[in-house]
């Protein structure tokens, strides 16, 4: 199983949307199959670790946004 950081969007009962970064997990064929309940936090015991995390966050900004909740793993397409 592999994982990476991805932006997930959720929609509340009022139709408002909210974007957060989560760790997303993938099947062997590369299909997203789950994600962390809580969005990521940034922390490390050294600057090298923080740099790695920040770089991975930058990478996720270039990938399609995924829906969270019951629409996961559909891509979010702004209408």
PyMOL Python script that loads the backbone (N, CA, C, O; Angstrom):
from pymol import cmd

cmd.read_pdbstr("""\
ATOM      1  N   UNK A   1       0.857  -1.183   0.000  1.00  0.00           N
ATOM      2  CA  UNK A   1       0.000   0.000   0.000  1.00  0.00           C
ATOM      3  C   UNK A   1       0.891   1.230   0.000  1.00  0.00           C
ATOM      4  O   UNK A   1       1.890   1.288   0.717  1.00  0.00           O
ATOM      5  N   UNK A   2       0.529   2.190  -0.793  1.00  0.00           N
ATOM      6  CA  UNK A   2       1.275   3.445  -0.844  1.00  0.00           C
ATOM      7  C   UNK A   2       0.384   4.586  -0.363  1.00  0.00           C
ATOM      8  O   UNK A   2      -0.822   4.414  -0.184  1.00  0.00           O
ATOM      9  N   UNK A   3       0.983   5.734  -0.159  1.00  0.00           N
ATOM     10  CA  UNK A   3       0.226   6.898   0.279  1.00  0.00           C
ATOM     11  C   UNK A   3       0.925   8.162  -0.210  1.00  0.00           C
ATOM     12  O   UNK A   3       2.092   8.137  -0.599  1.00  0.00           O
ATOM     13  N   UNK A   4       0.190   9.254  -0.181  1.00  0.00           N
ATOM     14  CA  UNK A   4       0.761  10.578  -0.403  1.00  0.00           C
ATOM     15  C   UNK A   4      -0.194  11.618   0.169  1.00  0.00           C
ATOM     16  O   UNK A   4      -1.285  11.292   0.638  1.00  0.00           O
ATOM     17  N   UNK A   5       0.230  12.854   0.120  1.00  0.00           N
ATOM     18  CA  UNK A   5      -0.621  13.950   0.572  1.00  0.00           C
ATOM     19  C   UNK A   5      -1.516  14.370  -0.586  1.00  0.00           C
ATOM     20  O   UNK A   5      -1.063  14.465  -1.727  1.00  0.00           O
ATOM     21  N   UNK A   6      -2.787  14.620  -0.288  1.00  0.00           N
ATOM     22  CA  UNK A   6      -3.738  15.106  -1.300  1.00  0.00           C
ATOM     23  C   UNK A   6      -4.669  16.115  -0.652  1.00  0.00           C
ATOM     24  O   UNK A   6      -4.931  16.063   0.549  1.00  0.00           O
ATOM     25  N   UNK A   7      -5.162  17.033  -1.473  1.00  0.00           N
ATOM     26  CA  UNK A   7      -6.187  17.966  -1.019  1.00  0.00           C
ATOM     27  C   UNK A   7      -7.528  17.255  -1.139  1.00  0.00           C
ATOM     28  O   UNK A   7      -7.854  16.703  -2.190  1.00  0.00           O
ATOM     29  N   UNK A   8      -8.300  17.270  -0.061  1.00  0.00           N
ATOM     30  CA  UNK A   8      -9.655  16.744  -0.059  1.00  0.00           C
ATOM     31  C   UNK A   8     -10.614  17.879   0.225  1.00  0.00           C
ATOM     32  O   UNK A   8     -10.323  18.774   1.018  1.00  0.00           O
ATOM     33  N   UNK A   9     -11.754  17.834  -0.427  1.00  0.00           N
ATOM     34  CA  UNK A   9     -12.778  18.851  -0.228  1.00  0.00           C
ATOM     35  C   UNK A   9     -14.010  18.174   0.373  1.00  0.00           C
ATOM     36  O   UNK A   9     -14.380  17.071  -0.031  1.00  0.00           O
ATOM     37  N   UNK A  10     -14.633  18.833   1.327  1.00  0.00           N
ATOM     38  CA  UNK A  10     -15.883  18.343   1.909  1.00  0.00           C
ATOM     39  C   UNK A  10     -16.923  19.451   1.816  1.00  0.00           C
ATOM     40  O   UNK A  10     -16.595  20.631   1.692  1.00  0.00           O
ATOM     41  N   UNK A  11     -18.175  19.041   1.880  1.00  0.00           N
ATOM     42  CA  UNK A  11     -19.289  19.980   1.777  1.00  0.00           C
ATOM     43  C   UNK A  11     -20.166  19.841   3.013  1.00  0.00           C
ATOM     44  O   UNK A  11     -20.541  18.732   3.394  1.00  0.00           O
ATOM     45  N   UNK A  12     -20.493  20.974   3.641  1.00  0.00           N
ATOM     46  CA  UNK A  12     -21.354  20.900   4.823  1.00  0.00           C
ATOM     47  C   UNK A  12     -22.828  20.950   4.417  1.00  0.00           C
ATOM     48  O   UNK A  12     -23.148  21.022   3.231  1.00  0.00           O
ATOM     49  N   UNK A  13     -23.706  20.912   5.391  1.00  0.00           N
ATOM     50  CA  UNK A  13     -25.154  20.886   5.134  1.00  0.00           C
ATOM     51  C   UNK A  13     -25.663  22.135   4.430  1.00  0.00           C
ATOM     52  O   UNK A  13     -26.734  22.105   3.823  1.00  0.00           O
ATOM     53  N   UNK A  14     -24.918  23.226   4.499  1.00  0.00           N
ATOM     54  CA  UNK A  14     -25.315  24.477   3.847  1.00  0.00           C
ATOM     55  C   UNK A  14     -24.783  24.580   2.427  1.00  0.00           C
ATOM     56  O   UNK A  14     -25.052  25.562   1.736  1.00  0.00           O
ATOM     57  N   UNK A  15     -24.027  23.574   1.982  1.00  0.00           N
ATOM     58  CA  UNK A  15     -23.444  23.611   0.652  1.00  0.00           C
ATOM     59  C   UNK A  15     -22.098  24.313   0.581  1.00  0.00           C
ATOM     60  O   UNK A  15     -21.538  24.473  -0.504  1.00  0.00           O
ATOM     61  N   UNK A  16     -21.571  24.735   1.733  1.00  0.00           N
ATOM     62  CA  UNK A  16     -20.250  25.367   1.769  1.00  0.00           C
ATOM     63  C   UNK A  16     -19.177  24.289   1.682  1.00  0.00           C
ATOM     64  O   UNK A  16     -19.308  23.222   2.281  1.00  0.00           O
ATOM     65  N   UNK A  17     -18.121  24.575   0.935  1.00  0.00           N
ATOM     66  CA  UNK A  17     -17.050  23.596   0.804  1.00  0.00           C
ATOM     67  C   UNK A  17     -15.827  24.047   1.582  1.00  0.00           C
ATOM     68  O   UNK A  17     -15.630  25.234   1.841  1.00  0.00           O
ATOM     69  N   UNK A  18     -14.997  23.052   1.952  1.00  0.00           N
ATOM     70  CA  UNK A  18     -13.815  23.306   2.770  1.00  0.00           C
ATOM     71  C   UNK A  18     -12.706  22.375   2.296  1.00  0.00           C
ATOM     72  O   UNK A  18     -12.929  21.180   2.100  1.00  0.00           O
ATOM     73  N   UNK A  19     -11.511  22.928   2.112  1.00  0.00           N
ATOM     74  CA  UNK A  19     -10.366  22.180   1.608  1.00  0.00           C
ATOM     75  C   UNK A  19      -9.376  21.909   2.739  1.00  0.00           C
ATOM     76  O   UNK A  19      -9.087  22.789   3.550  1.00  0.00           O
ATOM     77  N   UNK A  20      -8.852  20.658   2.783  1.00  0.00           N
ATOM     78  CA  UNK A  20      -7.833  20.281   3.757  1.00  0.00           C
ATOM     79  C   UNK A  20      -6.873  19.293   3.102  1.00  0.00           C
ATOM     80  O   UNK A  20      -7.214  18.649   2.110  1.00  0.00           O
ATOM     81  N   UNK A  21      -5.675  19.179   3.661  1.00  0.00           N
ATOM     82  CA  UNK A  21      -4.704  18.216   3.166  1.00  0.00           C
ATOM     83  C   UNK A  21      -4.712  17.002   4.087  1.00  0.00           C
ATOM     84  O   UNK A  21      -4.595  17.126   5.306  1.00  0.00           O
ATOM     85  N   UNK A  22      -4.854  15.816   3.472  1.00  0.00           N
ATOM     86  CA  UNK A  22      -4.872  14.538   4.189  1.00  0.00           C
ATOM     87  C   UNK A  22      -3.840  13.602   3.589  1.00  0.00           C
ATOM     88  O   UNK A  22      -3.352  13.830   2.482  1.00  0.00           O
ATOM     89  N   UNK A  23      -3.509  12.547   4.322  1.00  0.00           N
ATOM     90  CA  UNK A  23      -2.765  11.437   3.750  1.00  0.00           C
ATOM     91  C   UNK A  23      -3.790  10.530   3.093  1.00  0.00           C
ATOM     92  O   UNK A  23      -4.773  10.136   3.722  1.00  0.00           O
ATOM     93  N   UNK A  24      -3.563  10.195   1.821  1.00  0.00           N
ATOM     94  CA  UNK A  24      -4.465   9.327   1.071  1.00  0.00           C
ATOM     95  C   UNK A  24      -3.722   8.028   0.777  1.00  0.00           C
ATOM     96  O   UNK A  24      -2.545   8.045   0.415  1.00  0.00           O
ATOM     97  N   UNK A  25      -4.414   6.909   0.936  1.00  0.00           N
ATOM     98  CA  UNK A  25      -3.841   5.582   0.742  1.00  0.00           C
ATOM     99  C   UNK A  25      -4.379   4.966  -0.545  1.00  0.00           C
ATOM    100  O   UNK A  25      -5.510   5.235  -0.950  1.00  0.00           O
ATOM    101  N   UNK A  26      -3.545   4.129  -1.188  1.00  0.00           N
ATOM    102  CA  UNK A  26      -3.858   3.598  -2.512  1.00  0.00           C
ATOM    103  C   UNK A  26      -3.759   2.078  -2.543  1.00  0.00           C
ATOM    104  O   UNK A  26      -2.951   1.482  -1.831  1.00  0.00           O
ATOM    105  N   UNK A  27      -4.602   1.452  -3.389  1.00  0.00           N
ATOM    106  CA  UNK A  27      -4.488   0.033  -3.708  1.00  0.00           C
ATOM    107  C   UNK A  27      -3.245  -0.181  -4.551  1.00  0.00           C
ATOM    108  O   UNK A  27      -2.594   0.776  -4.969  1.00  0.00           O
ATOM    109  N   UNK A  28      -2.923  -1.432  -4.795  1.00  0.00           N
ATOM    110  CA  UNK A  28      -1.784  -1.770  -5.631  1.00  0.00           C
ATOM    111  C   UNK A  28      -1.896  -1.235  -7.042  1.00  0.00           C
ATOM    112  O   UNK A  28      -0.878  -1.013  -7.697  1.00  0.00           O
ATOM    113  N   UNK A  29      -3.123  -1.022  -7.532  1.00  0.00           N
ATOM    114  CA  UNK A  29      -3.308  -0.501  -8.891  1.00  0.00           C
ATOM    115  C   UNK A  29      -3.319   1.031  -8.943  1.00  0.00           C
ATOM    116  O   UNK A  29      -3.551   1.613 -10.003  1.00  0.00           O
ATOM    117  N   UNK A  30      -3.070   1.684  -7.804  1.00  0.00           N
ATOM    118  CA  UNK A  30      -3.010   3.137  -7.778  1.00  0.00           C
ATOM    119  C   UNK A  30      -4.332   3.834  -7.516  1.00  0.00           C
ATOM    120  O   UNK A  30      -4.405   5.061  -7.580  1.00  0.00           O
ATOM    121  N   UNK A  31      -5.382   3.072  -7.220  1.00  0.00           N
ATOM    122  CA  UNK A  31      -6.690   3.651  -6.930  1.00  0.00           C
ATOM    123  C   UNK A  31      -6.754   4.073  -5.463  1.00  0.00           C
ATOM    124  O   UNK A  31      -6.436   3.273  -4.583  1.00  0.00           O
ATOM    125  N   UNK A  32      -7.161   5.323  -5.177  1.00  0.00           N
ATOM    126  CA  UNK A  32      -7.303   5.729  -3.779  1.00  0.00           C
ATOM    127  C   UNK A  32      -8.344   4.860  -3.067  1.00  0.00           C
ATOM    128  O   UNK A  32      -9.435   4.635  -3.591  1.00  0.00           O
ATOM    129  N   UNK A  33      -7.999   4.374  -1.871  1.00  0.00           N
ATOM    130  CA  UNK A  33      -8.942   3.523  -1.148  1.00  0.00           C
ATOM    131  C   UNK A  33      -9.195   3.970   0.288  1.00  0.00           C
ATOM    132  O   UNK A  33      -9.934   3.305   1.013  1.00  0.00           O
ATOM    133  N   UNK A  34      -8.600   5.078   0.713  1.00  0.00           N
ATOM    134  CA  UNK A  34      -8.847   5.574   2.057  1.00  0.00           C
ATOM    135  C   UNK A  34      -8.009   6.805   2.347  1.00  0.00           C
ATOM    136  O   UNK A  34      -7.104   7.157   1.590  1.00  0.00           O
ATOM    137  N   UNK A  35      -8.326   7.448   3.451  1.00  0.00           N
ATOM    138  CA  UNK A  35      -7.564   8.631   3.862  1.00  0.00           C
ATOM    139  C   UNK A  35      -7.674   8.805   5.363  1.00  0.00           C
ATOM    140  O   UNK A  35      -8.562   8.241   6.002  1.00  0.00           O
ATOM    141  N   UNK A  36      -6.761   9.593   5.922  1.00  0.00           N
ATOM    142  CA  UNK A  36      -6.753   9.828   7.357  1.00  0.00           C
ATOM    143  C   UNK A  36      -7.984  10.620   7.781  1.00  0.00           C
ATOM    144  O   UNK A  36      -8.464  11.484   7.047  1.00  0.00           O
ATOM    145  N   UNK A  37      -8.480  10.319   8.960  1.00  0.00           N
ATOM    146  CA  UNK A  37      -9.666  10.998   9.481  1.00  0.00           C
ATOM    147  C   UNK A  37      -9.405  12.482   9.666  1.00  0.00           C
ATOM    148  O   UNK A  37     -10.255  13.313   9.347  1.00  0.00           O
ATOM    149  N   UNK A  38      -8.235  12.811  10.180  1.00  0.00           N
ATOM    150  CA  UNK A  38      -7.874  14.203  10.441  1.00  0.00           C
ATOM    151  C   UNK A  38      -6.900  14.700   9.384  1.00  0.00           C
ATOM    152  O   UNK A  38      -6.106  13.919   8.860  1.00  0.00           O
ATOM    153  N   UNK A  39      -6.951  15.994   9.061  1.00  0.00           N
ATOM    154  CA  UNK A  39      -5.968  16.553   8.138  1.00  0.00           C
ATOM    155  C   UNK A  39      -4.570  16.483   8.757  1.00  0.00           C
ATOM    156  O   UNK A  39      -4.417  16.273   9.960  1.00  0.00           O
ATOM    157  N   UNK A  40      -3.569  16.662   7.918  1.00  0.00           N
ATOM    158  CA  UNK A  40      -2.195  16.565   8.410  1.00  0.00           C
ATOM    159  C   UNK A  40      -1.847  17.743   9.304  1.00  0.00           C
ATOM    160  O   UNK A  40      -2.466  18.806   9.250  1.00  0.00           O
ATOM    161  N   UNK A  41      -0.845  17.516  10.116  1.00  0.00           N
ATOM    162  CA  UNK A  41      -0.181  18.584  10.855  1.00  0.00           C
ATOM    163  C   UNK A  41       1.274  18.563  10.420  1.00  0.00           C
ATOM    164  O   UNK A  41       1.754  17.551   9.910  1.00  0.00           O
ATOM    165  N   UNK A  42       1.962  19.639  10.612  1.00  0.00           N
ATOM    166  CA  UNK A  42       3.357  19.707  10.193  1.00  0.00           C
ATOM    167  C   UNK A  42       4.224  19.778  11.440  1.00  0.00           C
ATOM    168  O   UNK A  42       4.105  20.696  12.250  1.00  0.00           O
ATOM    169  N   UNK A  43       5.089  18.799  11.573  1.00  0.00           N
ATOM    170  CA  UNK A  43       6.008  18.767  12.695  1.00  0.00           C
ATOM    171  C   UNK A  43       7.099  17.749  12.428  1.00  0.00           C
ATOM    172  O   UNK A  43       6.887  16.788  11.688  1.00  0.00           O
ATOM    173  N   UNK A  44       8.250  17.948  13.018  1.00  0.00           N
ATOM    174  CA  UNK A  44       9.368  17.036  12.854  1.00  0.00           C
ATOM    175  C   UNK A  44      10.384  17.291  13.951  1.00  0.00           C
ATOM    176  O   UNK A  44      10.368  18.326  14.618  1.00  0.00           O
ATOM    177  N   UNK A  45      11.268  16.319  14.117  1.00  0.00           N
ATOM    178  CA  UNK A  45      12.318  16.498  15.108  1.00  0.00           C
ATOM    179  C   UNK A  45      13.550  17.203  14.529  1.00  0.00           C
ATOM    180  O   UNK A  45      14.532  17.433  15.235  1.00  0.00           O
ATOM    181  N   UNK A  46      13.486  17.543  13.225  1.00  0.00           N
ATOM    182  CA  UNK A  46      14.569  18.326  12.638  1.00  0.00           C
ATOM    183  C   UNK A  46      14.072  19.070  11.392  1.00  0.00           C
ATOM    184  O   UNK A  46      12.989  18.790  10.879  1.00  0.00           O
ATOM    185  N   UNK A  47      14.867  20.003  10.925  1.00  0.00           N
ATOM    186  CA  UNK A  47      14.497  20.834   9.775  1.00  0.00           C
ATOM    187  C   UNK A  47      14.393  19.987   8.508  1.00  0.00           C
ATOM    188  O   UNK A  47      13.549  20.262   7.655  1.00  0.00           O
ATOM    189  N   UNK A  48      15.230  18.971   8.372  1.00  0.00           N
ATOM    190  CA  UNK A  48      15.189  18.105   7.197  1.00  0.00           C
ATOM    191  C   UNK A  48      13.815  17.448   7.062  1.00  0.00           C
ATOM    192  O   UNK A  48      13.274  17.363   5.959  1.00  0.00           O
ATOM    193  N   UNK A  49      13.259  16.992   8.161  1.00  0.00           N
ATOM    194  CA  UNK A  49      11.925  16.388   8.151  1.00  0.00           C
ATOM    195  C   UNK A  49      10.840  17.388   7.785  1.00  0.00           C
ATOM    196  O   UNK A  49       9.918  17.063   7.037  1.00  0.00           O
ATOM    197  N   UNK A  50      10.948  18.597   8.309  1.00  0.00           N
ATOM    198  CA  UNK A  50       9.988  19.645   7.955  1.00  0.00           C
ATOM    199  C   UNK A  50      10.080  19.985   6.467  1.00  0.00           C
ATOM    200  O   UNK A  50       9.062  20.162   5.797  1.00  0.00           O
ATOM    201  N   UNK A  51      11.291  20.070   5.969  1.00  0.00           N
ATOM    202  CA  UNK A  51      11.497  20.374   4.550  1.00  0.00           C
ATOM    203  C   UNK A  51      10.865  19.298   3.682  1.00  0.00           C
ATOM    204  O   UNK A  51      10.224  19.612   2.679  1.00  0.00           O
ATOM    205  N   UNK A  52      11.036  18.030   4.054  1.00  0.00           N
ATOM    206  CA  UNK A  52      10.449  16.922   3.302  1.00  0.00           C
ATOM    207  C   UNK A  52       8.931  17.065   3.256  1.00  0.00           C
ATOM    208  O   UNK A  52       8.325  16.936   2.193  1.00  0.00           O
ATOM    209  N   UNK A  53       8.321  17.329   4.405  1.00  0.00           N
ATOM    210  CA  UNK A  53       6.862  17.447   4.468  1.00  0.00           C
ATOM    211  C   UNK A  53       6.367  18.628   3.645  1.00  0.00           C
ATOM    212  O   UNK A  53       5.389  18.500   2.908  1.00  0.00           O
ATOM    213  N   UNK A  54       7.021  19.761   3.758  1.00  0.00           N
ATOM    214  CA  UNK A  54       6.621  20.946   2.985  1.00  0.00           C
ATOM    215  C   UNK A  54       6.723  20.663   1.488  1.00  0.00           C
ATOM    216  O   UNK A  54       5.853  21.081   0.725  1.00  0.00           O
ATOM    217  N   UNK A  55       7.757  19.970   1.063  1.00  0.00           N
ATOM    218  CA  UNK A  55       7.900  19.625  -0.356  1.00  0.00           C
ATOM    219  C   UNK A  55       6.787  18.691  -0.817  1.00  0.00           C
ATOM    220  O   UNK A  55       6.289  18.838  -1.933  1.00  0.00           O
ATOM    221  N   UNK A  56       6.391  17.741   0.012  1.00  0.00           N
ATOM    222  CA  UNK A  56       5.297  16.835  -0.337  1.00  0.00           C
ATOM    223  C   UNK A  56       3.967  17.596  -0.417  1.00  0.00           C
ATOM    224  O   UNK A  56       3.117  17.283  -1.251  1.00  0.00           O
ATOM    225  N   UNK A  57       3.798  18.582   0.445  1.00  0.00           N
ATOM    226  CA  UNK A  57       2.595  19.413   0.386  1.00  0.00           C
ATOM    227  C   UNK A  57       2.577  20.199  -0.926  1.00  0.00           C
ATOM    228  O   UNK A  57       1.534  20.313  -1.570  1.00  0.00           O
ATOM    229  N   UNK A  58       3.712  20.732  -1.312  1.00  0.00           N
ATOM    230  CA  UNK A  58       3.785  21.457  -2.587  1.00  0.00           C
ATOM    231  C   UNK A  58       3.398  20.547  -3.752  1.00  0.00           C
ATOM    232  O   UNK A  58       2.724  20.988  -4.683  1.00  0.00           O
ATOM    233  N   UNK A  59       3.821  19.276  -3.707  1.00  0.00           N
ATOM    234  CA  UNK A  59       3.470  18.323  -4.760  1.00  0.00           C
ATOM    235  C   UNK A  59       1.962  18.090  -4.822  1.00  0.00           C
ATOM    236  O   UNK A  59       1.400  17.983  -5.912  1.00  0.00           O
ATOM    237  N   UNK A  60       1.310  18.012  -3.682  1.00  0.00           N
ATOM    238  CA  UNK A  60      -0.130  17.726  -3.685  1.00  0.00           C
ATOM    239  C   UNK A  60      -0.928  18.883  -4.274  1.00  0.00           C
ATOM    240  O   UNK A  60      -2.042  18.676  -4.754  1.00  0.00           O
ATOM    241  N   UNK A  61      -0.385  20.084  -4.246  1.00  0.00           N
ATOM    242  CA  UNK A  61      -1.075  21.241  -4.814  1.00  0.00           C
ATOM    243  C   UNK A  61      -1.181  21.150  -6.334  1.00  0.00           C
ATOM    244  O   UNK A  61      -1.989  21.849  -6.945  1.00  0.00           O
ATOM    245  N   UNK A  62      -0.368  20.293  -6.943  1.00  0.00           N
ATOM    246  CA  UNK A  62      -0.360  20.119  -8.398  1.00  0.00           C
ATOM    247  C   UNK A  62      -1.267  18.976  -8.864  1.00  0.00           C
ATOM    248  O   UNK A  62      -1.463  18.795 -10.065  1.00  0.00           O
ATOM    249  N   UNK A  63      -1.814  18.212  -7.930  1.00  0.00           N
ATOM    250  CA  UNK A  63      -2.626  17.041  -8.268  1.00  0.00           C
ATOM    251  C   UNK A  63      -4.104  17.394  -8.205  1.00  0.00           C
ATOM    252  O   UNK A  63      -4.491  18.355  -7.540  1.00  0.00           O
ATOM    253  N   UNK A  64      -4.933  16.612  -8.902  1.00  0.00           N
ATOM    254  CA  UNK A  64      -6.375  16.860  -8.815  1.00  0.00           C
ATOM    255  C   UNK A  64      -6.867  16.763  -7.372  1.00  0.00           C
ATOM    256  O   UNK A  64      -6.367  15.960  -6.584  1.00  0.00           O
ATOM    257  N   UNK A  65      -7.839  17.582  -7.046  1.00  0.00           N
ATOM    258  CA  UNK A  65      -8.454  17.580  -5.715  1.00  0.00           C
ATOM    259  C   UNK A  65      -9.479  16.453  -5.669  1.00  0.00           C
ATOM    260  O   UNK A  65     -10.208  16.222  -6.634  1.00  0.00           O
ATOM    261  N   UNK A  66      -9.526  15.750  -4.532  1.00  0.00           N
ATOM    262  CA  UNK A  66     -10.476  14.657  -4.353  1.00  0.00           C
ATOM    263  C   UNK A  66     -11.567  15.056  -3.369  1.00  0.00           C
ATOM    264  O   UNK A  66     -11.332  15.819  -2.432  1.00  0.00           O
ATOM    265  N   UNK A  67     -12.753  14.530  -3.598  1.00  0.00           N
ATOM    266  CA  UNK A  67     -13.824  14.686  -2.626  1.00  0.00           C
ATOM    267  C   UNK A  67     -13.531  13.796  -1.426  1.00  0.00           C
ATOM    268  O   UNK A  67     -12.962  12.714  -1.572  1.00  0.00           O
ATOM    269  N   UNK A  68     -13.918  14.249  -0.253  1.00  0.00           N
ATOM    270  CA  UNK A  68     -13.897  13.431   0.942  1.00  0.00           C
ATOM    271  C   UNK A  68     -15.293  12.893   1.197  1.00  0.00           C
ATOM    272  O   UNK A  68     -16.172  12.996   0.342  1.00  0.00           O
ATOM    273  N   UNK A  69     -15.491  12.324   2.362  1.00  0.00           N
ATOM    274  CA  UNK A  69     -16.782  11.789   2.799  1.00  0.00           C
ATOM    275  C   UNK A  69     -17.335  10.772   1.821  1.00  0.00           C
ATOM    276  O   UNK A  69     -16.590   9.937   1.307  1.00  0.00           O
ATOM    277  N   UNK A  70     -18.621  10.828   1.557  1.00  0.00           N
ATOM    278  CA  UNK A  70     -19.266   9.780   0.752  1.00  0.00           C
ATOM    279  C   UNK A  70     -18.998   9.902  -0.740  1.00  0.00           C
ATOM    280  O   UNK A  70     -19.410   9.027  -1.502  1.00  0.00           O
ATOM    281  N   UNK A  71     -18.320  10.958  -1.184  1.00  0.00           N
ATOM    282  CA  UNK A  71     -17.977  11.110  -2.603  1.00  0.00           C
ATOM    283  C   UNK A  71     -16.548  10.639  -2.906  1.00  0.00           C
ATOM    284  O   UNK A  71     -16.138  10.625  -4.067  1.00  0.00           O
ATOM    285  N   UNK A  72     -15.801  10.260  -1.887  1.00  0.00           N
ATOM    286  CA  UNK A  72     -14.423   9.785  -2.059  1.00  0.00           C
ATOM    287  C   UNK A  72     -14.425   8.514  -2.884  1.00  0.00           C
ATOM    288  O   UNK A  72     -15.266   7.650  -2.638  1.00  0.00           O
ATOM    289  N   UNK A  73     -13.542   8.351  -3.839  1.00  0.00           N
ATOM    290  CA  UNK A  73     -12.419   9.182  -4.261  1.00  0.00           C
ATOM    291  C   UNK A  73     -12.668   9.965  -5.544  1.00  0.00           C
ATOM    292  O   UNK A  73     -11.742  10.173  -6.328  1.00  0.00           O
ATOM    293  N   UNK A  74     -13.883  10.395  -5.765  1.00  0.00           N
ATOM    294  CA  UNK A  74     -14.166  11.167  -6.984  1.00  0.00           C
ATOM    295  C   UNK A  74     -13.352  12.462  -6.998  1.00  0.00           C
ATOM    296  O   UNK A  74     -13.055  13.032  -5.948  1.00  0.00           O
ATOM    297  N   UNK A  75     -13.000  12.909  -8.186  1.00  0.00           N
ATOM    298  CA  UNK A  75     -12.296  14.184  -8.310  1.00  0.00           C
ATOM    299  C   UNK A  75     -13.280  15.334  -8.153  1.00  0.00           C
ATOM    300  O   UNK A  75     -14.414  15.269  -8.627  1.00  0.00           O
ATOM    301  N   UNK A  76     -12.837  16.367  -7.492  1.00  0.00           N
ATOM    302  CA  UNK A  76     -13.615  17.591  -7.345  1.00  0.00           C
ATOM    303  C   UNK A  76     -13.424  18.411  -8.606  1.00  0.00           C
ATOM    304  O   UNK A  76     -12.302  18.771  -8.962  1.00  0.00           O
ATOM    305  N   UNK A  77     -14.507  18.697  -9.264  1.00  0.00           N
ATOM    306  CA  UNK A  77     -14.469  19.519 -10.471  1.00  0.00           C
ATOM    307  C   UNK A  77     -15.253  20.787 -10.196  1.00  0.00           C
ATOM    308  O   UNK A  77     -16.469  20.748 -10.008  1.00  0.00           O
ATOM    309  N   UNK A  78     -14.554  21.909 -10.172  1.00  0.00           N
ATOM    310  CA  UNK A  78     -15.208  23.188  -9.899  1.00  0.00           C
ATOM    311  C   UNK A  78     -16.193  23.481 -11.007  1.00  0.00           C
ATOM    312  O   UNK A  78     -15.847  23.416 -12.186  1.00  0.00           O
ATOM    313  N   UNK A  79     -17.428  23.806 -10.632  1.00  0.00           N
ATOM    314  CA  UNK A  79     -18.465  24.072 -11.627  1.00  0.00           C
ATOM    315  C   UNK A  79     -18.653  25.547 -11.835  1.00  0.00           C
ATOM    316  O   UNK A  79     -19.489  25.955 -12.641  1.00  0.00           O
TER     317      UNK A  79
END
""", "prot")
cmd.dss("prot")
cmd.show_as("cartoon", "prot")
cmd.util.cbc("prot")
cmd.orient("prot")
